[in-house]
Amino acid sequence: MSRFWQHFISNGGDHPPQGGYRDSEEKERDALDAYSNVVVNVAEMLRPAVVNLRSGQGRHGGSGSGILFTPDGFLLTNHHVAFSCVQKLSTHGEDLVRTGFVARTRAEERPCPGAEIKHLDSTEDVTAKVRVAIRSTDSATANAERNAAIAVLENGCKAKTGLRCEMVTLYRGGAYHLYRYRIWTDVRLVFAPEMRVAFFGGDPDNFVYPRFDLDVAIARAYEDGKPVKSPQFLKWSPAGVKDGDLVFAAGYPYSTNRLTTLAQLEFDRDVRYPLRIATAERQLKVLREYAARSPEAARRADGIENSRETVSSPGEIKK
């Protein structure tokens, strides 16, 4: 990290800027601006190679980020994201969850039932168009006007571009951006390690760092029966990273809670999270009882430890 600051915000070694040092608050602001600019530039560079992969629908469907790493549709993702596909492709006689899977030729790649890849094509700030349509001061009426405006913008975008268009609300209604996606529904599994390697350490090691497992899978996107052409992709680095290198974890845009109020955090702590934990524990109890019936039942049962641990980690809010 020191190399990063030296490279991006150094003013020329140990010599102070002309006129003496500025106050610390101004220097911190300049440093943040420099860092933010780097993050934005990197994000723009990586965006064409980042996708969202959903390997199924509902509770049995994993969803997460994927990275295109070849010009012909190969993408790298997590094993837990592709797990739903691996499980659906498994049978009583061929348990791919236990043995793992690798396609050595294109013909051996296996279609993932219900899978979908979203590739962000472009975005547009349409905040002004949404706001101008909201004229009422009545909450219910204003909400209906906002929803109607969003529907018009989404439908018009789809008709014009042929892409899937979704409105994304930012800053809890402070801004509205129209996201345009290319959708690929022909997704084929290429590689997945056996579960005992992909989830080595089990739930006790989940959400900790470092973690020693191979939580990785490779899939491939197809369109019209042919591998998707992906000219913008991330290349492998045979040398890897060195100590002191700046490293970014590229992921698909999701949501943040930076504007959550104290009252909302307290509600999460006292009401929402305890309810989610209790629900997850009831489901786990049923799944474990079912899994104990036989090896085949264990193969069919998938736990939900992830969802429980995300709301019961050591970082919870203290009363």
GIVEN-V74093 format. One record per residue. SS is DSSP state (H for helix, E for strand, C for the rest). PSI is psi in whole degrees, 0 to 359 (999 if undefined). OMEGA is omega as a letter, one per 20 degrees, with the letter a starting at -180 (* if undefined). Layout:
ss:psi:omega
SS:PSI:OMEGA
SS:PSI:OMEGA
This chain:
ss:psi:omega
C:324:r
H:324:r
H:325:r
H:309:a
H:321:a
H:322:a
H:320:a
H:334:a
H:11:r
C:142:r
C:17:r
C:48:r
C:219:a
C:357:a
C:129:r
C:154:r
C:156:a
C:133:r
C:3:r
C:172:a
C:140:r
C:166:a
C:156:a
H:325:a
H:319:r
H:321:r
H:319:r
H:321:r
H:319:r
H:320:r
H:316:r
H:318:r
H:318:r
H:316:r
H:317:a
H:320:r
H:320:r
H:314:a
H:315:a
H:316:a
H:318:r
H:317:a
H:317:r
H:324:a
H:322:a
H:336:a
H:316:a
H:342:a
H:357:a
E:135:r
E:168:r
E:128:r
E:126:r
E:118:a
C:6:r
C:181:a
C:151:r
H:205:a
H:333:a
H:10:a
C:125:r
C:153:r
E:138:r
E:190:a
E:154:r
E:153:a
E:121:r
E:128:a
C:12:r
C:165:r
C:2:a
C:42:r
C:3:r
E:137:r
E:146:r
E:133:r
E:185:r
C:151:r
H:320:a
H:339:r
H:319:a
H:358:a
H:320:a
H:318:r
H:314:a
H:318:a
H:319:a
H:329:r
H:349:r
C:151:r
C:176:r
C:326:a
C:347:a
C:90:a
C:92:a
H:336:r
H:320:a
H:319:a
H:342:a
C:176:a
E:142:r
E:130:r
C:115:a
C:346:r
C:165:r
H:324:a
H:336:a
H:350:r
C:141:a
E:128:r
E:136:r
C:115:a
C:129:r
C:8:a
C:156:a
E:139:r
E:130:r
E:125:r
E:116:a
E:118:a
E:314:a
E:166:r
E:157:r
E:132:r
E:111:a
C:26:a
H:314:a
H:322:a
H:326:r
H:315:a
H:322:a
H:338:r
H:347:a
C:107:a
C:336:a
C:151:r
C:353:r
C:130:a
H:312:a
H:317:a
H:318:r
H:321:r
H:319:r
H:320:r
H:320:r
H:315:a
H:322:r
H:319:r
H:319:r
H:316:r
H:318:r
H:316:a
H:318:r
H:313:a
H:320:r
H:320:r
H:315:a
H:318:a
H:326:a
H:322:a
H:336:a
C:5:r
C:166:r
E:127:a
E:127:a
E:137:r
E:131:r
E:123:r
E:125:a
E:152:r
C:39:r
C:49:r
C:1:a
C:337:r
E:151:r
E:123:r
E:136:r
E:118:r
E:132:r
E:125:a
E:144:r
E:133:a
E:129:r
E:120:a
C:353:r
E:93:a
E:128:a
E:136:r
E:133:r
E:317:a
E:138:r
E:127:r
C:167:r
C:152:a
H:322:a
H:340:r
H:318:a
H:330:a
C:36:a
C:134:a
C:341:r
C:201:a
H:328:r
H:328:a
H:355:a
C:143:r
C:31:r
C:162:a
C:137:i
C:158:r
C:131:a
C:86:r
C:180:r
C:68:a
C:72:a
C:151:r
E:157:r
E:131:r
E:175:r
E:136:r
E:136:r
E:152:r
E:125:a
C:38:r
C:2:a
E:150:r
E:138:r
C:137:r
C:120:a
C:77:a
C:335:r
C:108:a
C:164:r
C:134:a
C:148:r
C:146:r
C:102:a
C:329:a
C:337:a
C:194:a
C:160:r
C:160:r
C:128:a
C:349:r
C:144:r
C:128:a
C:132:r
C:139:r
C:107:a
C:126:a
C:164:a
C:137:a
C:134:r
C:222:a
C:157:r
C:167:a
C:35:a
C:339:a
C:10:r
C:134:a
C:167:r
H:319:r
H:321:r
H:321:r
H:319:r
H:322:r
H:318:r
H:314:a
H:317:a
H:336:a
H:298:a
H:310:a
H:316:r
H:323:r
H:317:r
H:320:r
H:317:r
H:319:r
H:316:r
H:320:a
H:324:r
H:317:r
H:320:r
H:320:r
H:315:r
H:316:a
H:319:r
H:321:r
H:320:r
H:316:a
H:332:a
C:351:a
C:320:a
C:164:r
H:323:r
H:320:r
H:321:r
H:323:r
H:322:a
H:332:a
C:128:r
C:130:a
C:172:a
C:36:a
H:324:a
H:311:a
H:329:r
H:318:a
H:332:a
C:338:a
C:8:r
C:33:a
C:168:a
C:345:a
C:16:a
C:160:a
C:136:r
C:142:r
C:999:*
